[in-house]
């Protein structure tokens, strides 16, 4: 693994994959919805869109043409604790890709005309999310678990606020939060470390900032809160949420193994019981999520409204069984094997490795090698899985319900 540190505080980390001809590179900025005040909610995401609408050296059209010229894939995303600009290209195009990403990060101009156009695009994205009840119930569950804390705010932001943000407000927010000491560049694939070091100094070395200092905070998910949205949908969408583990917690592998058994695979208990045996849901699963200082563990099912109560009872029953009785030796062995396979297959993707390296270095300040990760997987015991199952699933769950007669599920929830 390669590591670089620039005098201005920017960090870079890389993993060479000599057998392939592509390289993935990401510029990770420690800014997202969690860094916003309620009055700023959605700014991080809107800024992510606006950097592609022109810089001091490239117009919107020139950016699009250059992105097409390097081929591969150039994109970005905003999360609660990160904003990442990334590209996957063939190795010979790495200099152009890294210079382009630095231009997006350092030199956006936020042209007023482009802002008005892109504001409409983001408002359409918010409306599109509202049209997807699975997105709606996920966001509603997040609100139930984290309320008015920074974690509880939606990444996209409220439409009314996004429609009103000025160019000056966006530029001020960016200046307060984008800084080299809060940025990590990650690479994975076929590259020359000496060339990368020269490129980093050339395209990022002059970056200076007066950004605010970020102080990480911990947010514990609430228990027993229920929220509902009446919505004219064919299905009823139900989601249960338990306090989970923050990103980087040493017990996360044990939680992943439990998740695989409960609802993270086709052979899982939720899938087999609710879909295969009862035939009451097309989509039913569980998943663990977490970020800087927060975590959640969630179950989801989309069902016919007439089956909602039965499916919710079955979900809670499967939770009780795995909490009180643990997993079997066969389930544990199979889940660990699945986790190993998933991790090893991910090692063959330069993009997946770049994402893993970048997020870990940005939020934790360190990265584990593949061998270290596999050793940690092998070291997890059934007792570890039983302990995390009792801790996570022993809490009173929050509930989110979206669809016809959703309010019935909120009333009297415990």
N, C-alpha and C positions, 0 to 999 in steps of 0.2 A: 504494500500500500504506500502511495506517495502522499507527501504532506508539504504544503507551502504556507508561509506566513509573510504577508507584505508589511512594510513599515507603517502603513496607514491603518493596520488592524485587520484587513481582509484576510480570511483564511481560505485555503483551497485544499481539497482532498481528492485523490484519484486512485483508481484500481485498473491496472493494465490487463487487457484481455487480448493477448497477441494472436490468437487463432481467428479473430474476426477482422473485417475491414471497416467497420463502423465505429463511431465514438459518440457517446451521449454526453452532453454538458448542460448543467443547470446553474443558474444564478439564483440563490436562495436568500430572500430578504426576510428578516425577523419582524414582519408586520402583517397583520391580518385583522379580522373582525374583533379579536380580543383586545387589541390595542386601541380601539375606537371608543369614544364616549357615545352615549345614546344619540346625541345630536350629530355625530359623525358616522353613524352606522351605514355601511355600504360604500364608504369612500375608498377603502383598500381595493375592493373589487372594481369600482369604476376607474380607479387609477390604472389597474392592471389592463383594462381595455384601452385606455387612452394612450398608453405608451406606444401602441401600435399605430397610432394616428398621426405620427410625425415627430421627428426629433430635430435638434439644431442642425444636423447634417443630412437628414433624409426626409423627403416628403412621404405622405401616406402611400402614394403609388410607388415611390422608390423602395420603401420598405417591403411592400408586397412583391415587387419584382426581384429584389435581392433574396427574399425568403424562398421564392420559387427557384432562383438561380442556384442556391446551395442545395436544393432538393431536400430529400429526407423529410424532416418534420420540425417545424418551429412553432411553439405554442406557449401557453402560460396558464396558471391557475392560482386562485386565492383560496386559502383555508382560514381557519380561525386563528392560527398562530404563524402562518407563513404565506409569502407570495413568491412564486417561482416562475422564472422565464427560462425556457429550456429548448434544446434542439438535439436532434439525432441526425448526423451527417456521415458521409464517408470520411476517412481519416485525412485526406488531403484538403478537405474543406474546413477543417477545424479552425484555422486562423480567421477565416471570414465569419464563421458561426460565432466564435467567441467575441469578436469585435462587434458584431451585430447585437448580440445580447448585452454587451456593455453599453452600447449606444441607447438601447431601449431603457436600460436601468438608470443611466446617468443623465441623459439629455432630452427627455420628453418636453415638448413645448406647450401642450394642452391648447391647441388652436381653438378659439371660441366657436368657429363654425363646425369644426370636427367634433367638438364637445357636444353640441346640440344634436348632431346626427348620432353619435355613439350613445348618448343618453337614451335615445329611442331604442337602440339595440338592447341595452341593458334592461330597460323597462319591459321589452318583449321577453327577455330571459326570465324576469321575475314573473310575468304573466304565464309563461310556459311552465314554470315550476308550480304555479298555482293550479294549473290544469292537470298536473300529475298527482293524484291522491297519495301515492306512495311517498313522494317528496313532502307533501303537506303533512302527513302523519309523522314522518321523521322529524320535521322541523317543530311540530307541535309537541312531540315527546321531548325534544331538546329544551323547549320552553318550560315544560312541566318539571324537568329535572334541574334546570339551572336558572330559571326565572329571570330576574333582572340583573344578573351578574354579566360580566363581559362574555362568558361562554354561552349565555342564553340568547344572545343577539344573532339574527340570521346573517350569514356571510353576504348575501345579495343586498340586504338592507330594505327598508320600507320604500315602496314605490314613490310615495309623496315626497320623501326626503331626497331620494335620488333625482327626482325631477327638478329639485330646487338648488342643488349644490352649484356654487359658482366656481369659475376657473381659479379665482384667488383662494378660495377655501381649499380646493384640491391641491394647489401648489403649496400652500402652507402646511397641510397635513403631510405631504410627501417630504418636505424639508425637515419636519419634526421626527420622521420615522425611518427614512432611508439613510443608511450610514455604512461605511466600510467595515467598522467593527461589529456591525449587526448583519453582515453578509457572508455567505459561504458559497464558493464555487466548487461544484463537484463534477468529476469526470469518471467515465467508465468506458473501456473499449480499447481501441488501438491508437496509441498516441506516444509521442516522444516526450519524456519528462522535462528534458532541457528546453525543448521548444515551448512547452506549456509554461514553464517558469518565465521565459522571456515574454510570452504573450500576456501573462498576467500583469507583469510590471508595466508593459506598454499600454494596455487598455484600461487597467484599473489603478495603476500606481499613483496617478495624480488626484484621485478622488479624496476630497476632504469634506467634512460635514460637521454641523453643529446640532445633530439630532439629539432628542431626549434620551436619557438613559432608561432602559427597560428593566424593571424589577419583577421577576417572575413571582406569581402568586398561585396558591392552591385553591381549587374550587371543588367542594364535595357535592355530589349530586343529591338532590332532595329525595325524600321517601314519601310514598303514599299520596302524591298529588295526581289528580286526574283532570285532563282537559279534553274537550270534544268540539268538533266542528261538524255541523249539519251540512251535508253536501249532496247534491243530486248525482250520485254515482251508482253504477250497477252493483258494485261490491261495497262491503263494509271493510274498512281497513283498521286493524287493531295492532297496537304495539305496546309492549311492556318494557320498562326500563329500570335497571338496577344500577347502583353505584359501581363503577368499574375501576380500572387501574390507569394512572397517568402514563403517558408515553415514556418508555425506558424503564418501567418498574421491573425488577428482577423476576417477579412472579408472572410476567405476561405470557411466558411459554406454557406454564401450567394452565392459565386461563384459556389460551388458544386450544390446548388439548381438550379441555372440558367443553369448549364451544363446538369443536368438531363432533363430539359425541352427542351433544344436545341438539344442535340445529345447523351445523356448518357444513354438512355433507349430505349426499343422497341417502346414505345408510344411517343418518342420524335419527334419533328418537322422535323428534318433532316431525320430520318428513315421513318416516315410516308410519307413525301412528295417525297423524292428521290427514296426510295426503293419500298414502297407500292403503291403510286399513279402513279409514272412515270415508275417504273420498270427499272431504269437506273443504279443501283448499288447493288451488293450483300452486300458489306461492306461499311457502311457510319456511322460516329460517331464523337463525340467531346470529348475532355478530358482536364482536368487541370493538369499541372505538375509544380513542384517547388522544390527547395532545398534551401540551405543556401545562402541567398542573391539574389536569382533569381527566376523567375517564368515565365510560358508561358501558353497560352490557345490555343489549336489547334483543327482544324477540318480536317478530312480525308475522302477520298472517292477513291475506286478503281473501275474504269469504263472502258467500251469499248472506244477505242480512238475516235470513231465517236461521242460519247456523252460527251466528256470532256468539251467543252465550255458550253453546256447547264447545266451540273451538277455544274460547277464552278459558273455560274450565279445564280443557285438556292441556293447554299450554301451561297453566299453573300446576297441574298435576305432574307433568313431566319435570317441571322445575323442582317440585317437592321431592320427587323420587331421586333425582341426581344429587340434590342437596343433602338428603338424609341417608341415602344408601351408597352414594358414590358411583363410580364406573366399574365395569367388570374388567378382568384382566384382558379379555379378548378385545373389548372396546378400547382400552388404554393402548394396547400394542398396535392396533390398527390405526388409531388416531396419531400416534407418534410416527408411524411409518408414513402416513399421509402428509404430516407436517414436514418430514425430511424430504419427501419427494417434491412437495411444493417449493421448498426453499432451494433445493438443488436445481430444479427447472428454472427458477427465477435467476439463478447465477448465469444462465445462458443468454440473458437479455441485458444488453448494455444499458438500456433505459431503466429497467428495474433496479439494477445495481446503482446507477447514478442517483435515482430517487432515494434509495435506502441510505446511501452514504451522505447525501446532502442533508436530509432531514435529521439524521442522527448527529452529524457534526454541528448543525445549527442549534438544535434544541438541547443536546446533551453535552456537546463539547468533545465527543469521542466517537469512534466507529469500531465495531467488532469485525474481525476477519471472518470469512466463511467457516474456517475450522473452529473458531471460538463459538460461533453460533451452533454448529452441529454438536459440539461437546456439551453445550448448555441444554440442547434438546435431549440428548442421551442421558443427562444427569437428572432430569425430572422424574419423580416417582409417583406412584399412585397416591401416596399419602399427600404429596404436594397438590395434586389435583383435587383430592378430597377437601383439603384445607381451604383452597381458594373457592371451591364450590360452596362450602358452608359460609364463608365470609361474604361473597358477592350475592349469592342467592338467598342468604338469610335475611337480607334487607326487605323492607316493604316496597314493592314495586310501584313505580309511577305508571300511569295509563294514558295513552292517547288513542282517541277513536275518531275516525273521519268517515262520513257517509250517511246513509239514511238512518234516522233515529239514533244517531251517535250519542246524543245527550243521555239516553237511557243508561249507558255504560258508565257515565261519570257520576250519576246520582248514587250516593251511598257507597262510593268506592273506598275500600280499605285494603 
